[in-house]
């Protein structure tokens, strides 16, 4: 796309854009066929989503009171319209043990597959070869990573939930209007707390899964970009589901289609963050040429700079 640099007016802006780290990261993504990688991550994530939801519903049904179960169903109806009507909370309460056991076993199998797929995609972004190790040990390590990531996600969900609940409690106690200046500041603070929680999870994902050690500055910037982007995508999908998906021409397929799109966008965001951590600076790119003539990965990028 060097021809863009030679265009009048647009050329200087294009030259500046192509000199940025973001553009070099995109070039890496284009080189490794990132749309295919995102499609693989989307499929495994979508498959693992249903046993995860089933397990969460079974645990909630077995531990919450009747009033809390009704509140949970109302909350699900607000966040994911079209799904709550299909939930049989009473049936889950009666069969919570069986449902939880089956969902947990399925989640373990699909979750290990998700870890393996995501690791392979992130290593592809780094242009690293597949790991050669004992299959049993490989699966055991994937299970450990899955448990660790699940624990990290639970912590982030708890932090985000507590922050949102505190915002609502403070607004009610002080009698502030939701759209007022003070209310907006509190919501911004809750958003910042959620971003911090996502940031910590992304640090885990971007280093442990690909088995890479990127420079600290690149890692922090990539995780921060990903955390902000993830929260914005959450707001987007929540608004879309409430206002469009459940009422669209897709009918019953509106919500699953929206979930697929959201997972795909999230997967692409994670891949971009991985490319950011794997892409060297201008000095490294100029010294190594990014990729050698034989298609070998940039040694500086592969070793973390």
C-alpha positions in Angstrom: 0.0 0.0 0.0 3.0 2.3 -0.5 1.0 4.0 -3.4 -1.1 5.7 -0.8 1.9 7.6 0.4 2.3 9.2 -3.0 -1.2 10.6 -3.1 -1.6 14.4 -2.7 -3.0 15.5 0.7 -3.8 11.9 1.8 -0.2 10.7 1.3 1.5 12.4 4.3 -1.4 11.2 6.6 -1.1 7.6 5.2 2.7 7.7 5.7 2.2 8.7 9.3 -0.4 6.0 9.8 1.8 3.3 8.3 4.7 4.3 10.7 2.6 3.6 13.8 2.8 0.6 16.0 -0.9 -0.1 15.5 -0.3 -0.4 11.7 2.7 -2.7 12.1 0.5 -4.8 14.4 -2.2 -4.9 11.7 0.4 -6.0 9.1 1.4 -8.9 11.3 -2.3 -9.9 11.7 -2.8 -9.7 8.0 0.3 -11.8 7.4 -0.9 -14.6 9.8 -4.5 -14.6 8.4 -6.1 -13.3 11.5 -9.7 -13.7 10.3 -9.2 -17.5 10.2 -7.7 -17.5 13.6 -10.6 -15.4 14.9 -13.1 -17.8 13.3 -11.4 -20.8 15.1 -11.5 -18.9 18.5 -15.2 -17.9 17.9 -16.2 -21.5 17.3 -14.5 -23.0 20.3 -15.7 -20.1 22.5 -19.3 -20.5 21.4 -19.3 -24.2 22.0 -17.9 -23.8 25.5 -20.4 -21.0 26.3 -23.4 -23.3 26.7 -22.0 -25.7 29.4 -20.6 -22.7 31.2 -24.1 -21.1 31.3 -25.7 -24.4 32.3 -23.2 -24.8 35.2 -23.7 -21.3 36.4 -27.5 -21.6 36.3 -27.3 -24.9 38.2 -25.1 -23.5 40.9 -27.3 -20.4 41.2 -30.5 -22.5 41.3 -29.1 -24.7 44.1 -27.7 -21.9 46.3 -30.1 -18.9 45.8 -33.4 -18.4 47.6 -36.7 -18.2 45.7 -36.6 -14.4 45.7 -33.0 -14.3 44.5 -33.9 -16.8 41.8 -36.6 -14.6 40.5 -34.2 -11.6 40.6 -31.7 -13.7 38.7 -34.2 -14.5 36.0 -35.2 -10.9 35.7 -31.6 -9.9 35.4 -31.0 -12.4 32.7 -34.1 -11.1 30.9 -32.6 -7.6 31.0 -29.2 -8.6 29.8 -30.0 -11.4 27.3 -33.6 -10.9 26.1 -35.1 -14.1 24.5 -33.2 -16.5 26.7 -34.8 -16.0 30.1 -38.2 -17.1 28.8 -36.7 -20.4 27.9 -35.2 -21.0 31.4 -37.0 -23.4 33.7 -35.7 -22.2 37.1 -37.9 -24.6 39.0 -36.7 -27.6 37.0 -33.1 -26.5 37.5 -33.7 -26.4 41.3 -35.0 -29.9 41.3 -32.2 -31.3 39.1 -29.4 -28.9 40.0 -27.0 -31.7 41.0 -27.4 -33.7 37.8 -27.3 -30.7 35.5 -24.3 -29.3 37.3 -22.4 -32.6 37.1 -23.1 -33.0 33.3 -22.4 -29.3 32.6 -19.2 -29.4 34.6 -17.9 -32.4 32.7 -18.8 -30.9 29.3 -17.2 -27.6 30.4 -14.0 -29.3 31.3 -13.8 -31.0 27.8 -14.8 -27.9 25.8 -12.8 -25.6 28.0 -9.6 -27.6 27.5 -10.3 -27.5 23.7 -10.8 -23.7 24.0 -7.5 -23.3 25.8 -5.7 -25.3 23.2 -7.3 -23.5 20.3 -6.6 -20.0 21.8 -3.0 -20.9 22.6 -2.5 -22.1 19.0 -4.0 -18.9 17.6 -1.9 -16.6 19.9 1.3 -18.5 19.0 0.4 -18.2 15.4 0.3 -14.4 15.9 3.7 -14.6 17.4 4.7 -16.8 14.5 6.0 -19.5 16.9 5.8 -23.3 16.1 3.4 -25.6 17.8 4.6 -26.9 21.2 6.0 -30.5 21.1 5.2 -32.2 24.4 3.5 -35.3 25.9 -0.2 -35.2 25.0 -1.3 -36.2 28.5 0.9 -33.5 30.1 -0.3 -31.0 27.5 -4.0 -31.7 28.4 -3.2 -31.5 32.1 -1.5 -28.2 31.7 -4.5 -26.9 29.7 -6.8 -28.0 32.5 -4.6 -26.0 35.0 -4.7 -22.9 32.8 -8.5 -23.3 32.4 -8.9 -23.4 36.2 -6.6 -20.4 36.7 -8.4 -18.4 34.0 -11.8 -19.4 35.4 -10.7 -18.2 38.9 -9.4 -14.9 37.4 -12.7 -14.4 35.5 -14.7 -15.1 38.7 -12.7 -12.4 40.5 -13.2 -9.9 37.7 -17.0 -10.6 37.6 -17.1 -10.2 41.4 -15.2 -6.9 41.2 -17.4 -5.6 38.4 -20.6 -6.7 40.1 -19.6 -5.1 43.5 -18.6 -1.9 41.7 -21.9 -1.7 39.9 -23.9 -2.5 43.0 -22.0 0.2 45.0 -22.8 2.8 42.3 -26.5 2.0 42.5 -26.4 2.0 46.3 -24.6 5.4 46.5 -26.9 7.0 44.0 -30.0 5.8 46.0 -28.5 6.9 49.3 -27.5 10.3 48.1 -30.7 10.8 46.1 -28.7 11.6 42.9 -30.3 11.4 39.5 -28.9 8.7 37.2 -28.2 11.2 34.5 -26.7 13.9 36.8 -23.1 14.8 37.0 -22.4 12.9 40.2 -24.2 9.8 38.8 -22.2 9.9 35.6 -18.9 10.2 37.6 -19.9 7.1 39.7 -20.7 5.1 36.5 -17.3 6.2 35.1 -15.6 5.0 38.2 -17.4 1.6 38.0 -16.4 1.4 34.3 -12.8 2.1 35.4 -12.9 -0.7 38.0 -14.3 -3.1 35.4 -11.5 -2.1 33.0 -8.9 -2.8 35.7 -10.3 -6.3 36.3 -10.2 -7.0 32.5 -6.7 -5.6 32.4 -5.5 -8.2 34.9 -7.2 -11.1 33.0 -5.6 -10.0 29.7 -2.1 -9.9 31.3 -2.8 -13.6 32.1 -4.0 -14.4 28.6 -1.4 -12.5 26.6 1.6 -14.1 28.5 0.7 -17.5 29.8 -1.3 -18.9 26.8 1.2 -18.1 24.0 4.2 -18.9 26.3 5.8 -15.5 25.4 7.5 -12.8 27.4 6.8 -9.5 25.7 8.4 -6.3 26.8 6.5 -4.8 29.8 5.5 -1.6 28.1 4.0 -3.3 25.1 2.2 -5.8 27.3 0.7 -3.1 29.5 -0.4 -1.0 26.6 -1.9 -4.0 24.8 -3.8 -5.2 27.9 -5.1 -1.7 28.6 -6.4 -1.3 25.0 -8.0 -4.7 25.2 -9.6 -4.0 28.6 -11.2 -0.8 27.4 -12.3 -2.4 24.1 -13.8 -5.3 25.9 -15.9 -3.1 28.2 -17.1 -1.1 25.2 -18.0 -4.3 23.4 -20.0 -5.4 26.5 -21.9 -2.2 26.5 -22.5 -2.5 22.7 -23.8 -6.1 22.9 -26.0 -5.4 25.9 -27.6 -2.5 24.2 -28.0 -4.4 20.9 -29.6 -7.4 22.6 -32.1 -5.3 24.6 -33.1 -3.0 21.7 -32.5 -5.0 18.5 -31.6 -8.7 18.7 -34.8 -9.9 20.4 -37.0 -8.0 18.0 -35.1 -8.6 14.8 -36.2 -10.5 11.7 -34.0 -13.4 12.9 -36.6 -14.1 15.6 -35.3 -16.9 17.9 -31.9 -16.8 16.2 -31.4 -13.1 17.0 -29.6 -13.6 20.3 -27.3 -16.5 19.2 -26.3 -14.5 16.1 -25.6 -11.4 18.3 -23.5 -13.6 20.7 -21.5 -15.0 17.7 -20.8 -11.5 16.5 -19.8 -10.4 19.9 -17.5 -13.4 20.5 -15.9 -12.8 17.0 -15.2 -9.1 17.7 -13.8 -10.0 21.1 -11.6 -12.7 19.6 -10.3 -10.2 17.0 -9.6 -7.7 19.8 -7.5 -10.3 21.7 -5.6 -11.2 18.5 -4.9 -7.5 18.0 -3.6 -7.2 21.5 -1.4 -10.2 21.0 -0.1 -8.7 17.7 0.7 -5.5 19.6 2.8 -7.4 22.1 4.5 -9.4 19.4 5.4 -6.5 17.1 8.7 -4.8 17.6 9.5 -1.1 17.4 10.5 0.8 14.3 14.2 0.1 15.1 13.6 -3.6 15.3 11.4 -3.7 12.2 14.0 -1.7 10.2 16.9 -3.9 11.5 15.2 -7.3 10.8 12.8 -6.4 8.0 10.0 -7.7 10.1 10.0 -11.1 8.3 12.9 -12.7 6.5 12.7 -13.6 2.9 12.0 -17.2 3.8 9.0 -16.3 5.9 10.7 -16.9 9.3 9.3 -15.0 12.2 11.0 -11.8 13.4 13.5 -13.1 16.0 13.2 -9.9 18.1 9.4 -10.1 18.2 9.4 -13.9 18.9 11.7 -13.5 21.9 9.8 -10.6 23.2 12.1 -7.9 21.9 
